[in-house]
Amino acid sequence: MGPTKNTGGSAILYNAPQQGFSNPGFVYGIGLHGVGYNITGMTPVGLIPVLFGTNGRVAWGSTVGSLDTNDVFQERLNPNNPYEYWFNGAYRPMSKRTDIIEVRGEEAVKIDIYSTVHGFVRSWDKQNDSAYTIKRSWEGRELETMIAWAQAARSESWDEYLEYASRVSVSITWFFADTAGNIGAVGLGKQPLRDPYVDIQFPSPGDGSREWRGFKPFAQNPRSLNPEQGYLASWNNQIVRGLRADGANFSVVDRVNAIVQSLESRPEFSAHEIWKISELVSTVDLNAPYFIPYILRAASDLDASDTRHRLLRLLKAWNMENSDSDGDGNYDSPAVTVFRAWLLAMERRVFRDDLPRSVYRDYQRLGYPEPTDKSSPGSIRTAQLSKILFNALEGSASGIPQEYDFLNGATPDSVILKALADVDRQLSERFGEESKGWLTPVAKHYFPPKNALGVPIAGVDELLSLPQYMNRGTTNFLVEMREGSVTLCSVTAPGQSGFIGPSGHPDQHYSDQMELFETSTCKSDVVLPGNGLNPESAEQ
């Protein structure tokens, strides 16, 4: 956020990267002072760079990138030898590497990894003489990327920041703020120059006819500095209009709109109020705002005696938050149950007869955390179903031309009302006629003793939890970049240290940030003087 939008008149960077949750956590606070560095921030365990922080002149953060830096190639295999592939008019042998993984108490596991000129084989279809490889623009440039990211912490200006950014080949989005009041964002990644006949939605032929033609210059990477609206907001959305990527499904239906709506609600915000926006969006329903107006409009002419009016009253009164303010273990409003049931009813009525079974299964998942799932909840997004359903209901008004009629000739209003009737019947049968009892159990926020791959990293008795899931960052921090007085406030649950001593007693910082995380508050981080900084930090 720029100075014109902040009541304090300075640039602010708020960053909450969502990298999953575990106990112990894998992101920790760090101060690095010496050999050209004077920084305070947070970073994942084992990485060279400090991914999030400030050096007193600039502050930086990041999130997953949206640039398309990978392509899948379909290799044509030799029918007589599946480890040879056709390239530039001849069969070539694949390269082979064998990895040996030692397993305690069991025999070592050997894994053969085959590669072509495009990259490693990710899947085989030997029955059809095919294999699929993935080509990555950043392959072989990993070390350069890591070093550039580490050195970017020395930057003292936007231009210097971009110099380091130009050496980062992986797809990542960097954020920037400085004490001069500048804010910026840039999409990083080495972008391939593709053959004009390549459609990134499908594998490219691996025979040599559709090879990359080099790379785009870094000057073509999207970026923004000091935008007119006074802020930049991102939640893994499309970084620039028109951007396409084979692994993304960009849409106007996007969770970033929850942030943008808050930022547009008033002309200025204090640092404390910016922090509170993250608290609001951590429980907001990311699907409901797109469809409740449709439902209410479709039902505007219902007969007064229609039992669906009780559903409409619930939806109309709902603040569209998934909250448990009284702590009874259920979400506050029965509208949570009604809306989720309606979304599934629409999925059945609109898409079940049109999508292949394997595809249809993906659209049955609404993305809400499950009360019985004790794994890392990760990050909640708008459902994929919501994106195509919204376009189907928009019809000719959609930004995507609707060339297929998912509604089978019916009007949107009629389908919406039939789905609402389905919900009325289903919930009455399940819960009874009294709608105030139609409550959905709250999903807890778990910090499992496993990493993102499901590998145990602590004892099975070290599962931690909070009463309600919150769609927040693995680490959450805010830096206010006042000239001569930079302040940093952060929370990274469960705590700074997962150490348990020989006596069995955990370190004092084992889980001391759980309460901060639950209450959406933060701790003041000391930014050491030495570059003119005030070590005190503003309260949040």
N, C-alpha and C positions, 0 to 999 in steps of 0.2 A: 504494500500500500504506500502511495506517495504522500508527500507533505500536504497536498491540498485536500486530501481525504482524511487526514489524521489531525485530531484536535491539538496534538502536541507539535505539529508542524515539522515532523521528521519522517523519514522513510522507515517502514516496518516490514519485517519478513516473518511470516508465520508459516511453519512447515510441519506436517504430520505424516511422514511417509508410512504407508501401511505394508509392513513386511511380516505380518503374522505375530503371534504371541506364544511365549513359552516360559518355562521356569527351569533353569535361570534364563533371563532374557539374553539376547545376543547383541543388543545395542547398549552401549554404556557411555557415560560422560567422560570427557578427557580434556586435559589441558596440556598443550605442547608448547614449550617455551625454550627456544634455543635453536642453533644452526639455521638462523634465518626465519624461524617461525615464532609467533607469539599469538596462539589461538586457543580459544575455548569452544568446545562443541560436543558433539555426539557422533559415534560411528560404530558399525558392526565389529564384533570381535574378529581379529585376524586380518583386517584390511589395512593397507598402507595409508590411504588418504583418510582424512577426517571429513566425512561426507556432509556434515551439517555443522555450521558454527559461524564464528566471526573472528576477525583479526584486529578489530577496532577501527578499521577503515571501511571494510566491506563485510557483508554477511552473505552466506550462500546456503542453498538447500537444493533438493533435487527430488524427482519422482520418476517413475518408469516412463520411458520415452514412447513416442507414437510414430517415429519414422520407421519405414520399412527397409531394414538392412539385411534381410535374409530372403532366400528363394529356395523352393523345393524343385529339384530336377528329377524327371523320370528317366532312369537308365534302362536301355534295352540290353538284356542279358543274352549271352551266347547260349543257345539251347543245349549245347553239348558241355558247357562249363559255366555254371551260374556265377562264378567269380571272375568272369570276363565281361566287359561291357563295350558297346559300340560307340566309338567317338572318332570324329573326323575320318570316316571311311574305313575304319579297321577296328577289330576287337583288341582291347587292352586288358591286361591283368589288373585287378584291383590290388591296392596295397593292403597289407594285413598287419594288425598289431594285436598282441595277446596281453590282456591285463590279468594279473593274478591277485585275487582278493583273499587274504588270510581270514579264516573264520575260527574263532575260539571253540575248541571242542569238536570241530568238524573238519572235513577235508577242504582244502583251498578250492575256491571257485575260479574257474578260468573263463574269461569272456573274450571272444574273438571280435575285433572291431575292423570292419572293412571300409575302405574309402576309395573314391574315384577322384578325378580332377576337380570335382565340384565340392566334395566334402564327404563326411562319414555317411554310411548307409543307416538310415533311421528305421526303415521297414523293408520287408521283402515280399514280393508276389511272384515266387518262382514258378507257380503254376501258369502264369501268363508271361513268363520270361521278363519280369520287370523288378526293379529295385528303386527305392526313392531315397535320394540324398538331399542334404541341406547345405547350401552355400551361404557362408556368413562373411559379410564385408569386413568384419573386425578380426577374423581369424589370423593369427600371427602378429596382431597388433595389441594384444592384451597388456603386455608390459608397458608399452608406450602410453596406452590409455590410463593405466593405473598411476604412472608417474606424473602425467599431466594433471590428473585429478588431484594428486597430492600437492603439486606445486601451485595449483590454482589458489590455494589458501594463502599464498603470498601476495595475491593481487591487491592493488590499491586503486583500481579504476575499472570501468566497464570495458575499455579497449584492451587492457591487460588481461582481464578475465576471458575475453573472447580469444585471445592468443592461445591460452591454455585449452580453451574449449575446442579449438580447431584440431587439436591433437587427440581428441577422444573419439574413438571409432564406434563404440557401442551406442545403441539407441537409448538416450536418457534425456530428460529435460532438466536444465539447470535454472535456478532462480537467483536473483541478485538484488541487493540493496546496499547503499553506501551512505556515509555521513554527509555527503553533498546533496542528499535528497533524491538520488536517482534510484529507480527500480527497473528491473528488466527480467526477461526470460528468454532462453534460447534452446532450440531443439538440437541435440547433438546426435552424431552418428554419421558414418561414412555411407553416403547414398549411392547405390549403383546406378550407372547409366545402362538401362535395359534396352533390349531390342524392341523396336516400336510395336512389333506384333505380339509381344508377351502380354498375357492377361494374368495379373498377379493373383487372381483367385484360383488359378489352376497351376499344376506343375508344368515347368518348362521342359521341352524335350532335351535330353542330355546328350544328343548325338553331335553337338557342336554347332548346330544351326541357330541357336538362340542364346549365345554367350553374352555375358556382360561386356560393355564397350568401354569400360573404365569407371570413373567415379565423378560425381558432380563436385564442383568446387565448394568449399565451406561457405563461401559468400551466399550460396543458394539455400543454406539451412535457415529455417524460419526463426525469427527473433522479434522481440518487441522491447523498446526502451521508452519509459515515461509515457505510457498511453494516455490519451485524452481523458478517459473516464477516471483516471487517478488510481487504478488498481489493476492487478492481474490475478485471475483466479484459475485454479487448475485442480481437477480431481481425475486425472488420467483421461481427460477428454481430448477431442480433436484440437491440436495445438494451433492449426490455421484452417480456415475454411477451404474445403475442397480436398484436403489431405485424405489419401486412401492408403490402407495397409492391409495385407492379407490376413493378419491376425486380429484385426479390429472390426468392430461393428459400430461405427460412429453414427450418431443419431441426434435429433433435437430432443429426444427423450434421454436425458443424461443427468446423473446425480450432481454434476457441477452447478446445475441450475438452482439447487438448494442454497449454495453459497452465494451465487450471483444475486438471487432474490434478496438475501439479507443485506448484501453490500449496497444494493440499489434502494434500500428502504429509507435511507437517511443520507444527508450530505456529508457528515463527518462521523468518525468513530475515535474513541480513545483506545489505547492499547488494551485496556481491560475489556472493552466491549468487543474488540476483535477476537480476543481469546474466547469470549462467551459465544461467538458465532459457532465455533467448533463444538461447543457443548450442545447447541441447538441442533446442528445437522447430524450429530452422533446418534440421535434417536428418531429423526424424521423418517417417515415412510417415503421411500424413493420412487414408488410406483403410483401411489394414490393421487398426487396432484394432477396427473395427466388424465385420469379417468373419472374421478368423482364429478367434475363439471358435466361430463357426458351423461353420467347416470342420472343426475338431477334434472338435466334438460330433457332427457328421454322420458322421464316419469312425470313431467309437469302436468300432463292431462289425465293422469290416473284417476279412476273413480274414487271418491272419498272413502268408500268401504273396502277398498283393496288392501289386503293385509301387508302388501309390500311397503305401505307407508311407514310401518314401524322400522323397516330397514333404512328407508330414506331419512327418517328423523335422526337415526344414529349416525349415518354418514354425514349429514348436514352439520351436526353438532360437533363432530370429531375435529380435533386440531391437527390431525394427520401425523401424530407422533406415536411411536411405540414405546410408551413409558409406563412405569409402575410406581407412581408417586406415593401410594400408600403402603408399598412393600408387602402386599399380600401374595406375591408370587404369580399374579396374573396381570396382563396389560390392562390399563385403566378402563378402556372403552370397548364395549362389544363390537364397535365398528371395525376394530382390527380383525376380528373373526369374520365379520360380514364381508369386508373388502377382499380379504385373501380368498375366501370361498367364491366370491364373484369372479375374481381373476381366473381361478381354476375352471369355473363354469364356462367362462368365455373361451378359455383355451380349448375345452372339449368341443364346444359348439362351433368354433370358428376354424380350428386347425386340425382336429383329429382325422377328418376325412380327406385332408389334403397332403399331409406330410408323411414321408416314410417313417416307419416305426422307430428306427434308430435316431432320426432327427427329432421326431415328436417327443421322445424321452427327454431330450435336452430342454425342450420348451415347457416341460412339466415342472421344472425346477424354478421356483420363484426367487430363490436366493436368500430367503430369510433364514436366520440361524435357527437350528433345531434345539429344543430344550433338552433332548437326550444325547446330543453330540458333545462329547467332552474333549474333542480335539481343538486345535487352534481355530478360532472363528474366522480369522483373516479379515477380509474386506468385503462389505456388502455393496452391491451395485444395483442399478435398475435391472429388472429381469430382461433377458433377451426377448421373452414373450411380449413384454410391454412395448418394445420397439416396433415389432411388426404389427402388433394389434393396433397401436396408435395410428400407424399409417393406413391400415385397413379401414379404420373408422373415419379417418380424415378423407379418404377417397380422393377425389380430384383436387382437393385442397392440400394434399400431402406434398411435401418437398420431393418425394420419391414417386415417380410415375407408377400408378397401380395398374400393372398389366395383367394381373390375375385377380379374379373375384373370389376372395376367401369367404365372403358372406353369401355366396351362392344365390345372388339376386335379391336377397332380403335387404331391408333398410337397416342402417346401424341401430336406430332406436328400437326396432322390433327385436333384434338379436340381444341387445342390452337388457330389455325387459324380460325376455325369456330366461336369460341367465339369472336375472334377479329373482324370478319365480323359482328357479332351481334352488337357489340359495335359501329362500324362504322355507321351502319344503324340507330341504336337507337339515337345516339348523333346528327347525321345529322338531323333526324326528330325533335328532341327536341330543338336544338340550331340553326340549320342552317348549311350550308356547311363550314363557316369560323371557323376553329378549335380554333383560338385564343380566341373566345368567349365562349368556353366550360369550364366555371369556376364554381367551387364549393364554395358556401358561407362558410365563416369561422364559426366554432363553438366557441362561447365565453366561457370564464372560469368563471363559476358562483360560488358564495359563498352564498347559500340560507339560509334563517333564519329558517332552520329545521335541526334536527339531522339526523343520518344515518337511523333511523327508520321512518323518515318523520314526526316526532313530532315537532310542532312549538317551537322554543326556542327564538324567537325575533319577533318584529312586521313585518307585511307583507311588510312594506315599507323599510325594511332593507336588501333587496336583493342587494348584491354587485356583480360586475362583472369586468372582464378585457377583452380587445378586442379579445384575442385568447386563446383557451385552450392550456395548457402546461402539459405534462405528468410528473409532478413533485411530490415531497413529500408533505404531509401535513405540516411537518416540514423538513427543509433541513439544515444540519450542517456539518462542517468540523473541525476536531481537528488535529493539528500538534503537535506531542509529542516529542518536543525537551527537553533534560535533563535540568531542571531548567528554562525552558521558554516554557510553554504550551500555545498555542493560540487556541481560539475557535471563529468560525464565523458562524452565523446562520440567517435564515429567516423563520418566521412562520406567514403566512398571515391568516386573515386580519391584526391582531394586537394582542398585549399582553392583552388588556382589552376590553370587550364588554359592559362596564358600561355606562349607560346614566343617567345623573343626573336629579333631579326633575325639573330643568329648561328646560330640553329637549336637552341639549348640551351633546354630547358624550365625553367620556374621550379622552385625547390627544393621547392615544395609541390605540384608537378604531380601526383604519385602517391604521396605520402608516407604516405597512410593505407591503402594496399592491404594492407600486412602486418598492421596493426591489425584490419582487416576480416576477413582470412583467419584470424587467430588468435583472433577473438572477444575482443579486448581494446579498450581505449579510451584516449584521451589526456585529461589533466586540463585543463580550460578555466578560465582565470583569471576569477573573478567579482570585479570591482573593488570595493574598499571604498568608503566614501562613504555607504553606508547600513548601516554596521556589519558588513559581511560579511568573512569570512575569505578572503583571496585564494588560500589553499592549497586543493587539492582532494584528496579521498581516492583512494588507489590502487584500481584495479579490476583 
